[in-house]
């Protein structure tokens, strides 16, 4: 079990529900849409799949850099923040380029 100190509250990351994770990703997508497009959602040019993956790679490398150079108390929060951003970018890419549902065999 992974319990860490975060914002003066003990948080057990293993007890985060899927619903809470999806809420965090949805809030990130809302933030991204507002930041990228503001109130004008019409006529926005998209990104190539390659560009989306470059953005995701950049945030991944930033998180890894932070984790390798800062203390666990500060780096963990920053890495979790990056994961939410990365998930939001992945969702945005699939919104633009489509997705394939995984069917269990």
C-alpha positions, -999 to +999 in steps of 0.1 A: +000+000+000+014+034-009+006+061+016+022+095+013+019+130+028+001+153+004-011+188+011-011+182+049-033+151+045-025+114+043-036+100+011-037+063+002-032+062-035-042+026-037-077+035-026-084+060-055-114+047-073-118+044-110-146+069-108-123+094-090-096+088-117-121+095-145-133+126-128-098+139-126-092+132-163-125+148-172-116+179-152-082+180-170-099+178-204-123+206-195-092+227-184-074+218-217-104+227-238-107+261-221-070+268-223-066+257-259-098+270-274-115+294-249-151+299-258-145+295-295-147+257-302-154+262-340-127+260-366-099+248-344-071+230-362-062+196-348-030+178-342-015+148-359-013+116-340+024+120-340+021+155-324-001+141-296+024+114-289+052+140-288+033+160-262+027+129-241+063+120-243+074+155-232+052+154-201+064+118-194+100+129-196+093+159-174+077+137-147+106+112-148+131+141-145+112+154-115+111+120-098+148+115-103+158+148-089+134+159-062+124+144-028+096+119-027+074+144-008+074+170-036+081+148-067+053+124-061+026+151-063+042+165-094+043+131-111+006+124-102-002+159-117+017+149-149-001+116-151-035+134-151-022+157-179-009+128-199-042+110-195-060+141-207-037+144-237-044+108-246-081+113-243-079+144-265-059+125-291-085+097-292-113+123-294-097+137-325-084+105-342-108+078-328-103+049-306-105+011-306-123-007-278-104-035-262-125-067-263-114-093-238-110-127-254 
